[in-house]
Structure formats: C-alpha cells, structure tokens
C-alpha cells in the first residue's frame, strides 16, 4: 500500500495501485483533456500548485499537440549540443535537476506511448500523483475542458470523465441543462472562473479512494 506524503503531518494511507492495461501504477493518475486553446496547461499548472500545497509529490506528462517535436533548449546550451550532435539520448544534471532528451529509435518504437511514459515517470521521480495533459482516449480519470457545445458533442463519449470545466458561465448552463436533464447524471460542471470550486473538487478527489477499475 503506497502512502501519500503530507507536508508537516502523517502520510495519507488512501492510495491503491492502479491498473494500466494489466500492469500496476503506484501513483494516482488524472488526465486533463480538451481541444486546442481550451486552457489545459493553465489548469494543469493550477492543479500542480494545489497538489504541492497538500503535500503530494506531483509529476506531469504532456502530449505535444502542435505537430512535430517539442521545442528543444537553446542550441548553444550543453543540453542541446549533445543531443543535436546525434546522441540517441542525453541527460544533463545539475542543481538537483536532470534534463532528459530521448530520440525515438525507429517508427515502431512509440516514444509517446502513455503507459511507457507513466512507468518511466514513476521510476525516475516516484510521484504520488501524475497529471497527464492530453492523450484523451486513454482510460484514466479525466477532467474535460470545453470551449463550446460542439466540443462536448465530440468529447462526451470519452472514458472516465469525472469533471467538466467550461470556458464561461453561459456554456456551463447549457452543458448542465443537457447533462442534468437525466436525474441519474451527477457529473460536476464548473466554469473556468470557479477556481475555488475546482480546487475543492480536486482536493476531495486527491484525498478520496479514486482507484481505477480493471
């Protein structure tokens, strides 16, 4: 049983191993998904700060959704010089920080496989929580960010949605009218401005026993 670290207090003993396609994850996993410019990175930053305030060692995985490779460090830095020279991977370490860059070996080796990234993150950082931005079709608990009703039409069939965050109050009212017309629907829906409500929901989620089913 993994114990969650708490700052200035006893560990929380409320986290169970999660199943990742038949393998076990020791960290709590939460996805933040939505289309471009829906506010995913801004929300993820906020959730990281909230988790740290609660004493959760937190890691993040982000899918680069803008096409091509992510931006590398400036070319003149040592971190870039080694990698740009053709190294299959390079690690630069200093000041209690390690910067890793890895090159995909061949097309069949998917460097963006989420399960591999989760296992690597757990091995190198030992987090209590991993926030995953993107990878929307993966089957982990998720927050969905909406810019429009059309977004919700496209995303509502995603697995394991636990919270909806809308771009504004008008959209919140529209989505709420749709989802809560069925009295069985209990899905919480907040607008982006309800930052305190989102933080409270996230705090409850962190402290609860939200382990994934098989």
FIVO-282332 format. One record per atom (N, C-alpha, C, O): residue number from 1; x, y, z. Coordinates in steps of 0.02 Angstrom, whole numbers, always signed. Layout:
N
NUM	X	Y	Z
...
***
This chain:
214
1	+43	-60	+0
1	+0	+0	+0
1	+44	+62	+0
1	+85	+70	+45
2	+36	+104	-49
2	+76	+164	-54
2	+49	+217	-7
2	-12	+226	-2
3	+93	+252	+28
3	+72	+306	+73
3	+89	+373	+42
3	+146	+385	+21
4	+38	+417	+39
4	+48	+483	+11
4	+82	+527	+62
4	+62	+529	+120
5	+135	+562	+40
5	+170	+607	+85
5	+128	+669	+98
5	+96	+695	+53
6	+127	+692	+160
6	+96	+754	+179
6	+147	+799	+211
6	+187	+776	+252
7	+147	+864	+194
7	+193	+911	+225
7	+170	+924	+296
7	+112	+942	+307
8	+216	+916	+344
8	+201	+932	+413
8	+151	+885	+445
8	+118	+905	+494
9	+144	+825	+422
9	+96	+780	+451
9	+108	+708	+431
9	+158	+693	+398
10	+63	+664	+452
10	+70	+593	+437
10	+52	+581	+365
10	+12	+618	+336
11	+79	+528	+333
11	+60	+511	+265
11	-13	+490	+261
11	-40	+462	+309
12	-44	+504	+205
12	-111	+478	+192
12	-105	+407	+166
12	-67	+393	+120
13	-142	+362	+195
13	-138	+291	+176
13	-200	+273	+135
13	-235	+224	+150
14	-213	+313	+81
14	-276	+304	+46
14	-267	+290	-28
14	-315	+295	-66
15	-207	+274	-49
15	-196	+263	-120
15	-182	+190	-134
15	-139	+159	-102
16	-217	+162	-182
16	-207	+93	-201
16	-173	+90	-269
16	-178	+138	-308
17	-140	+35	-284
17	-111	+29	-351
17	-164	+34	-405
17	-220	+9	-396
18	-148	+67	-461
18	-193	+73	-518
18	-175	+24	-572
18	-116	+4	-579
19	-223	+3	-611
19	-210	-42	-666
19	-197	-2	-729
19	-237	+41	-747
20	-142	-16	-763
20	-127	+14	-828
20	-121	-43	-878
20	-67	-71	-888
21	-177	-59	-910
21	-177	-113	-961
21	-146	-177	-932
21	-104	-209	-964
22	-167	-194	-871
22	-143	-255	-841
22	-81	-247	-799
22	-61	-294	-764
23	-49	-188	-801
23	+9	-175	-759
23	-12	-128	-703
23	-65	-97	-705
24	+30	-122	-652
24	+12	-85	-593
24	+48	-18	-590
24	+109	-14	-601
25	+9	+36	-575
25	+37	+102	-564
25	+28	+119	-491
25	-27	+112	-464
26	+81	+142	-458
26	+76	+160	-387
26	+51	+231	-377
26	+30	+248	-322
27	+51	+272	-428
27	+31	+342	-423
27	-42	+351	-440
27	-71	+312	-478
28	-72	+403	-412
28	-138	+424	-434
28	-130	+457	-502
28	-81	+494	-513
29	-176	+445	-547
29	-172	+471	-615
29	-233	+512	-631
29	-290	+490	-618
30	-223	+572	-660
30	-279	+614	-680
30	-262	+648	-746
30	-210	+681	-752
31	-306	+640	-795
31	-296	+672	-859
31	-333	+739	-863
31	-386	+748	-834
32	-304	+786	-900
32	-335	+850	-916
32	-338	+853	-992
32	-286	+858	-1025
33	-399	+851	-1020
33	-406	+845	-1092
33	-452	+898	-1119
33	-494	+926	-1083
34	-445	+912	-1183
34	-486	+962	-1218
34	-452	+980	-1283
34	-395	+960	-1295
35	-487	+1018	-1323
35	-458	+1039	-1386
35	-410	+1097	-1377
35	-404	+1124	-1322
36	-376	+1117	-1430
36	-326	+1170	-1428
36	-357	+1235	-1400
36	-413	+1253	-1416
37	-318	+1269	-1357
37	-337	+1333	-1328
37	-398	+1327	-1281
37	-436	+1374	-1273
38	-406	+1268	-1251
38	-461	+1260	-1203
38	-438	+1274	-1132
38	-479	+1274	-1086
39	-373	+1286	-1122
39	-348	+1303	-1055
39	-317	+1245	-1017
39	-312	+1247	-956
40	-297	+1193	-1053
40	-271	+1133	-1019
40	-208	+1147	-978
40	-204	+1128	-919
41	-160	+1182	-1008
41	-96	+1194	-972
41	-107	+1240	-913
41	-77	+1230	-860
42	-149	+1291	-921
42	-163	+1337	-865
42	-194	+1299	-807
42	-175	+1310	-750
43	-242	+1255	-821
43	-274	+1217	-768
43	-224	+1168	-737
43	-223	+1160	-676
44	-184	+1135	-778
44	-135	+1088	-752
44	-86	+1122	-705
44	-69	+1095	-652
45	-63	+1182	-723
45	-19	+1220	-678
45	-52	+1232	-612
45	-21	+1224	-559
46	-116	+1252	-613
46	-152	+1266	-551
46	-160	+1203	-508
46	-152	+1206	-447
47	-174	+1147	-541
47	-182	+1084	-504
47	-116	+1062	-473
47	-115	+1035	-417
48	-61	+1073	-508
48	+5	+1056	-480
48	+16	+1096	-415
48	+38	+1068	-365
49	+2	+1160	-417
49	+12	+1202	-357
49	-32	+1179	-300
49	-9	+1177	-242
50	-95	+1163	-315
50	-139	+1138	-262
50	-114	+1073	-233
50	-114	+1065	-172
51	-93	+1027	-275
51	-68	+963	-251
51	-5	+972	-208
51	+2	+939	-157
52	+40	+1016	-229
52	+100	+1028	-190
52	+83	+1057	-122
52	+113	+1039	-72
53	+34	+1103	-120
53	+13	+1132	-57
53	-14	+1079	-9
53	-9	+1086	+52
54	-43	+1027	-37
54	-70	+972	+3
54	-18	+919	+20
54	-32	+871	+56
55	+43	+929	-5
55	+97	+882	+11
55	+104	+824	-36
55	+137	+775	-19
56	+75	+827	-95
56	+80	+773	-144
56	+139	+787	-191
56	+140	+839	-224
57	+185	+742	-194
57	+239	+746	-243
57	+208	+733	-312
57	+179	+680	-323
58	+214	+782	-356
58	+174	+782	-418
58	+218	+784	-479
58	+266	+823	-482
59	+202	+743	-528
59	+235	+744	-593
59	+184	+761	-647
59	+124	+756	-636
60	+208	+782	-706
60	+164	+798	-761
60	+190	+766	-825
60	+251	+762	-837
61	+144	+743	-866
61	+158	+717	-933
61	+115	+757	-981
61	+55	+763	-971
62	+145	+783	-1034
62	+107	+824	-1082
62	+117	+797	-1152
62	+173	+783	-1173
63	+62	+789	-1188
63	+66	+771	-1259
63	+73	+835	-1299
63	+32	+880	-1295
64	+126	+838	-1339
64	+139	+897	-1380
64	+92	+894	-1440
64	+104	+857	-1487
65	+40	+935	-1438
65	-12	+929	-1489
65	-7	+978	-1546
65	-55	+988	-1582
66	+51	+1010	-1554
66	+57	+1062	-1605
66	+94	+1038	-1668
66	+111	+1078	-1711
67	+107	+973	-1672
67	+141	+946	-1731
67	+216	+951	-1724
67	+242	+1002	-1702
68	+251	+898	-1745
68	+323	+898	-1741
68	+348	+887	-1670
68	+310	+872	-1624
69	+414	+895	-1662
69	+446	+884	-1597
69	+437	+945	-1552
69	+430	+1001	-1577
70	+437	+935	-1487
70	+435	+993	-1441
70	+497	+1036	-1451
70	+548	+1014	-1476
71	+492	+1100	-1429
71	+549	+1144	-1433
71	+606	+1119	-1389
71	+594	+1100	-1331
72	+666	+1118	-1415
72	+725	+1098	-1377
72	+753	+1159	-1340
72	+736	+1215	-1357
73	+795	+1147	-1290
73	+830	+1203	-1258
73	+871	+1242	-1310
73	+886	+1214	-1363
74	+890	+1304	-1297
74	+928	+1344	-1345
74	+989	+1306	-1372
74	+1022	+1270	-1334
75	+1004	+1313	-1437
75	+1057	+1273	-1468
75	+1125	+1279	-1435
75	+1165	+1232	-1438
76	+1140	+1336	-1405
76	+1207	+1347	-1377
76	+1217	+1311	-1310
76	+1274	+1306	-1287
77	+1163	+1287	-1278
77	+1171	+1255	-1214
77	+1200	+1185	-1222
77	+1192	+1153	-1274
78	+1235	+1163	-1170
78	+1264	+1096	-1172
78	+1211	+1042	-1183
78	+1222	+993	-1218
79	+1151	+1052	-1152
79	+1098	+1003	-1158
79	+1079	+992	-1231
79	+1067	+936	-1252
80	+1077	+1046	-1270
80	+1059	+1040	-1340
80	+1117	+1017	-1383
80	+1107	+979	-1431
81	+1177	+1039	-1369
81	+1234	+1023	-1411
81	+1245	+948	-1416
81	+1258	+922	-1471
82	+1239	+912	-1361
82	+1250	+840	-1361
82	+1195	+805	-1401
82	+1208	+759	-1440
83	+1133	+826	-1390
83	+1077	+794	-1423
83	+1077	+810	-1498
83	+1064	+767	-1539
84	+1090	+874	-1515
84	+1092	+893	-1585
84	+1150	+862	-1623
84	+1149	+856	-1684
85	+1202	+841	-1586
85	+1258	+807	-1617
85	+1239	+736	-1640
85	+1276	+705	-1678
86	+1181	+712	-1617
86	+1157	+647	-1640
86	+1150	+595	-1585
86	+1134	+537	-1599
87	+1162	+615	-1522
87	+1155	+566	-1468
87	+1084	+538	-1467
87	+1036	+574	-1476
88	+1079	+472	-1455
88	+1013	+441	-1450
88	+975	+467	-1390
88	+914	+472	-1390
89	+1012	+485	-1339
89	+984	+518	-1280
89	+1038	+558	-1246
89	+1098	+544	-1255
90	+1018	+607	-1208
90	+1066	+645	-1168
90	+1034	+664	-1102
90	+974	+681	-1100
91	+1072	+662	-1049
91	+1049	+683	-983
91	+1099	+735	-958
91	+1159	+723	-955
92	+1073	+793	-940
92	+1114	+845	-910
92	+1089	+855	-839
92	+1029	+866	-827
93	+1134	+850	-791
93	+1115	+852	-720
93	+1150	+909	-686
93	+1209	+923	-699
94	+1114	+943	-642
94	+1144	+996	-602
94	+1091	+1030	-560
94	+1033	+1035	-580
95	+1112	+1053	-500
95	+1066	+1090	-457
95	+1003	+1053	-440
95	+949	+1082	-436
96	+1008	+987	-429
96	+953	+944	-410
96	+900	+937	-465
96	+842	+919	-452
97	+920	+952	-527
97	+875	+944	-584
97	+911	+904	-638
97	+970	+915	-651
98	+874	+858	-671
98	+901	+820	-728
98	+858	+835	-789
98	+797	+831	-785
99	+890	+851	-844
99	+855	+863	-907
99	+870	+806	-954
99	+928	+795	-973
100	+818	+769	-974
100	+825	+710	-1017
100	+795	+725	-1085
100	+740	+752	-1090
101	+832	+707	-1138
101	+805	+708	-1206
101	+818	+639	-1237
101	+873	+612	-1232
102	+767	+612	-1269
102	+771	+545	-1297
102	+746	+547	-1369
102	+696	+580	-1384
103	+782	+512	-1414
103	+762	+509	-1484
103	+729	+441	-1497
103	+755	+389	-1477
104	+672	+442	-1532
104	+639	+379	-1549
104	+684	+337	-1593
104	+711	+362	-1643
105	+693	+274	-1575
105	+740	+231	-1610
105	+717	+215	-1681
105	+756	+220	-1728
106	+655	+195	-1688
106	+627	+180	-1753
106	+552	+190	-1750
106	+524	+198	-1695
107	+520	+190	-1806
107	+449	+208	-1808
107	+406	+162	-1766
107	+355	+184	-1738
108	+425	+99	-1760
108	+385	+52	-1722
108	+392	+62	-1646
108	+351	+37	-1608
109	+444	+98	-1625
109	+454	+111	-1554
109	+420	+177	-1537
109	+448	+231	-1548
110	+359	+173	-1511
110	+320	+233	-1498
110	+344	+267	-1434
110	+330	+244	-1379
111	+381	+322	-1443
111	+407	+357	-1385
111	+352	+394	-1348
111	+361	+414	-1290
112	+293	+402	-1381
112	+237	+437	-1350
112	+186	+389	-1320
112	+129	+410	-1307
113	+204	+326	-1309
113	+159	+279	-1277
113	+149	+299	-1204
113	+197	+303	-1166
114	+87	+313	-1184
114	+74	+341	-1118
114	+94	+292	-1062
114	+122	+314	-1012
115	+80	+228	-1071
115	+97	+180	-1018
115	+172	+179	-1005
115	+194	+174	-948
116	+211	+183	-1059
116	+284	+185	-1051
116	+305	+249	-1015
116	+349	+247	-972
117	+274	+305	-1033
117	+290	+369	-1001
117	+272	+369	-926
117	+309	+397	-885
118	+216	+337	-910
118	+197	+333	-839
118	+248	+291	-800
118	+269	+311	-746
119	+267	+234	-828
119	+315	+191	-793
119	+382	+227	-785
119	+414	+223	-733
120	+403	+262	-838
120	+466	+299	-833
120	+461	+354	-780
120	+507	+362	-740
121	+406	+390	-779
121	+397	+444	-730
121	+399	+416	-659
121	+431	+446	-616
122	+367	+359	-648
122	+367	+330	-581
122	+437	+307	-562
122	+458	+314	-504
123	+475	+280	-609
123	+542	+255	-594
123	+590	+312	-578
123	+632	+305	-534
124	+583	+369	-613
124	+633	+422	-604
124	+613	+473	-552
124	+656	+505	-523
125	+547	+482	-540
125	+525	+536	-495
125	+487	+512	-434
125	+480	+550	-386
126	+462	+450	-434
126	+425	+422	-378
126	+369	+469	-354
126	+367	+486	-295
127	+325	+491	-400
127	+273	+539	-379
127	+214	+505	-345
127	+201	+445	-354
128	+178	+545	-305
128	+114	+522	-278
128	+58	+530	-329
128	+9	+493	-330
129	+67	+581	-372
129	+16	+599	-420
129	+49	+615	-487
129	+101	+647	-490
130	+18	+591	-542
130	+40	+610	-609
130	-19	+643	-645
130	-71	+612	-654
131	-10	+706	-664
131	-59	+742	-704
131	-40	+734	-777
131	+17	+747	-797
132	-87	+713	-818
132	-75	+696	-888
132	-115	+744	-932
132	-176	+741	-933
133	-80	+786	-968
133	-113	+833	-1013
133	-117	+803	-1083
133	-66	+792	-1116
134	-179	+791	-1105
134	-188	+760	-1170
134	-199	+685	-1165
134	-221	+660	-1114
135	-184	+650	-1220
135	-196	+577	-1225
135	-269	+561	-1210
135	-283	+515	-1171
136	-315	+597	-1239
136	-384	+597	-1218
136	-419	+530	-1222
136	-467	+518	-1185
137	-396	+485	-1265
137	-431	+420	-1272
137	-408	+368	-1222
137	-435	+313	-1220
138	-358	+384	-1181
138	-335	+337	-1131
138	-387	+330	-1075
138	-427	+375	-1064
139	-385	+274	-1041
139	-437	+257	-993
139	-416	+272	-921
139	-412	+227	-880
140	-403	+336	-907
140	-389	+358	-839
140	-439	+412	-820
140	-467	+444	-864
141	-451	+422	-755
141	-496	+476	-734
141	-475	+542	-767
141	-416	+557	-773
142	-525	+581	-788
142	-507	+641	-825
142	-553	+700	-812
142	-612	+693	-797
143	-523	+759	-819
143	-560	+822	-822
143	-564	+842	-896
143	-514	+840	-931
144	-624	+861	-918
144	-634	+882	-987
144	-646	+957	-989
144	-689	+983	-953
145	-608	+992	-1030
145	-616	+1064	-1038
145	-652	+1078	-1103
145	-636	+1050	-1156
146	-703	+1122	-1100
146	-745	+1136	-1157
146	-743	+1210	-1177
146	-745	+1254	-1134
147	-740	+1221	-1242
147	-745	+1289	-1269
147	-815	+1303	-1297
147	-836	+1360	-1303
148	-851	+1249	-1314
148	-916	+1255	-1346
148	-956	+1191	-1338
148	-930	+1140	-1316
149	-1020	+1195	-1354
149	-1062	+1135	-1353
149	-1037	+1083	-1404
149	-1044	+1023	-1393
150	-1009	+1108	-1459
150	-982	+1062	-1509
150	-925	+1021	-1480
150	-918	+962	-1495
151	-884	+1052	-1437
151	-831	+1015	-1403
151	-861	+957	-1362
151	-835	+901	-1364
152	-915	+972	-1326
152	-945	+921	-1283
152	-974	+865	-1324
152	-971	+806	-1305
153	-1003	+881	-1382
153	-1029	+829	-1426
153	-974	+782	-1448
153	-984	+722	-1454
154	-914	+809	-1459
154	-858	+769	-1482
154	-825	+730	-1425
154	-797	+676	-1437
155	-828	+757	-1365
155	-788	+728	-1310
155	-829	+689	-1258
155	-800	+655	-1216
156	-894	+693	-1261
156	-935	+665	-1207
156	-930	+589	-1202
156	-946	+560	-1150
157	-908	+556	-1256
157	-903	+483	-1255
157	-835	+459	-1229
157	-823	+398	-1226
158	-791	+505	-1209
158	-726	+484	-1183
158	-736	+444	-1118
158	-783	+457	-1081
159	-691	+397	-1105
159	-698	+357	-1043
159	-677	+395	-981
159	-631	+437	-983
160	-711	+381	-926
160	-691	+401	-859
160	-689	+477	-849
160	-643	+503	-817
161	-738	+512	-876
161	-743	+584	-862
161	-769	+593	-791
161	-819	+563	-771
162	-734	+635	-752
162	-754	+646	-683
162	-773	+719	-669
162	-805	+733	-619
163	-752	+764	-713
163	-767	+835	-703
163	-767	+870	-771
163	-726	+854	-814
164	-814	+917	-780
164	-816	+959	-839
164	-801	+1030	-818
164	-828	+1055	-769
165	-757	+1064	-855
165	-742	+1135	-844
165	-755	+1171	-910
165	-726	+1155	-961
166	-800	+1221	-907
166	-820	+1257	-967
166	-785	+1325	-971
166	-759	+1350	-921
167	-784	+1353	-1031
167	-749	+1417	-1042
167	-784	+1475	-1009
167	-752	+1525	-993
168	-850	+1471	-999
168	-887	+1526	-969
168	-952	+1501	-936
168	-969	+1442	-941
169	-987	+1547	-903
169	-1047	+1528	-867
169	-1104	+1509	-914
169	-1144	+1464	-898
170	-1110	+1543	-971
170	-1164	+1526	-1018
170	-1157	+1454	-1043
170	-1206	+1417	-1047
171	-1096	+1435	-1060
171	-1085	+1366	-1083
171	-1096	+1317	-1025
171	-1122	+1262	-1036
172	-1077	+1336	-965
172	-1089	+1294	-907
172	-1164	+1280	-900
172	-1184	+1223	-888
173	-1206	+1332	-908
173	-1278	+1323	-902
173	-1305	+1277	-957
173	-1349	+1236	-944
174	-1279	+1284	-1018
174	-1302	+1243	-1074
174	-1284	+1170	-1063
174	-1326	+1126	-1073
175	-1222	+1157	-1043
175	-1200	+1088	-1033
175	-1237	+1058	-973
175	-1256	+1000	-975
176	-1246	+1097	-921
176	-1283	+1073	-862
176	-1354	+1054	-881
176	-1379	+1002	-858
177	-1386	+1095	-922
177	-1455	+1080	-943
177	-1458	+1014	-980
177	-1506	+975	-973
178	-1408	+1000	-1021
178	-1406	+937	-1058
178	-1392	+878	-1012
178	-1428	+828	-1015
179	-1341	+884	-971
179	-1318	+826	-932
179	-1364	+811	-873
179	-1374	+753	-856
180	-1391	+862	-842
180	-1430	+851	-781
180	-1505	+844	-796
180	-1545	+838	-749
181	-1523	+845	-860
181	-1592	+829	-877
181	-1609	+758	-856
181	-1665	+742	-837
182	-1558	+715	-860
182	-1564	+647	-835
182	-1543	+649	-762
182	-1485	+662	-746
183	-1589	+636	-717
183	-1576	+642	-645
183	-1521	+595	-621
183	-1493	+604	-567
184	-1506	+544	-662
184	-1453	+497	-642
184	-1383	+528	-650
184	-1335	+504	-621
185	-1378	+582	-691
185	-1313	+612	-703
185	-1292	+656	-644
185	-1328	+702	-626
186	-1235	+641	-615
186	-1209	+679	-558
186	-1143	+712	-574
186	-1108	+734	-529
187	-1126	+716	-638
187	-1062	+742	-658
187	-1056	+815	-640
187	-1097	+855	-662
188	-1005	+834	-600
188	-997	+905	-582
188	-975	+946	-642
188	-934	+924	-683
189	-1002	+1007	-648
189	-988	+1051	-704
189	-973	+1120	-676
189	-1016	+1151	-645
190	-913	+1146	-688
190	-893	+1212	-665
190	-872	+1254	-724
190	-850	+1227	-776
191	-878	+1319	-717
191	-848	+1364	-767
191	-775	+1376	-747
191	-756	+1366	-689
192	-736	+1399	-794
192	-665	+1410	-782
192	-653	+1460	-725
192	-603	+1456	-690
193	-700	+1507	-716
193	-693	+1559	-665
193	-702	+1531	-594
193	-683	+1563	-545
194	-733	+1473	-588
194	-746	+1445	-522
194	-683	+1408	-496
194	-685	+1348	-482
195	-629	+1445	-491
195	-565	+1414	-473
195	-566	+1383	-404
195	-535	+1331	-393
196	-601	+1414	-357
196	-604	+1386	-289
196	-644	+1321	-288
196	-625	+1274	-253
197	-698	+1318	-327
197	-737	+1256	-331
197	-697	+1200	-364
197	-701	+1142	-344
198	-659	+1218	-416
198	-618	+1168	-450
198	-565	+1142	-402
198	-552	+1081	-399
199	-533	+1188	-364
199	-482	+1167	-316
199	-512	+1123	-261
199	-480	+1075	-240
200	-572	+1139	-239
200	-605	+1099	-187
200	-621	+1029	-214
200	-611	+979	-179
201	-646	+1026	-275
201	-660	+960	-305
201	-596	+920	-311
201	-594	+860	-294
202	-543	+952	-334
202	-479	+917	-343
202	-452	+893	-276
202	-424	+838	-272
203	-459	+933	-224
203	-436	+913	-158
203	-473	+851	-134
203	-443	+804	-108
204	-539	+851	-143
204	-579	+793	-124
204	-558	+731	-165
204	-554	+676	-139
205	-546	+742	-230
205	-525	+686	-273
205	-458	+658	-249
205	-449	+597	-247
206	-412	+702	-232
206	-346	+679	-210
206	-351	+638	-145
206	-318	+587	-138
207	-392	+661	-100
207	-396	+628	-35
207	-442	+567	-35
207	-440	+526	+11
208	-482	+561	-87
208	-528	+504	-92
208	-493	+443	-119
208	-435	+446	-141
209	-529	+388	-118
209	-502	+324	-142
209	-525	+314	-214
209	-566	+270	-227
210	-497	+354	-261
210	-518	+351	-331
210	-472	+304	-370
210	-439	+326	-417
211	-471	+241	-350
211	-429	+194	-388
211	-467	+170	-449
211	-528	+168	-450
212	-429	+153	-500
212	-460	+135	-563
212	-482	+62	-563
212	-450	+19	-532
213	-537	+49	-597
213	-559	-20	-604
213	-521	-53	-661
213	-490	-19	-702
214	-523	-117	-664
214	-488	-153	-716
214	-523	-146	-783
214	-500	-173	-833
***
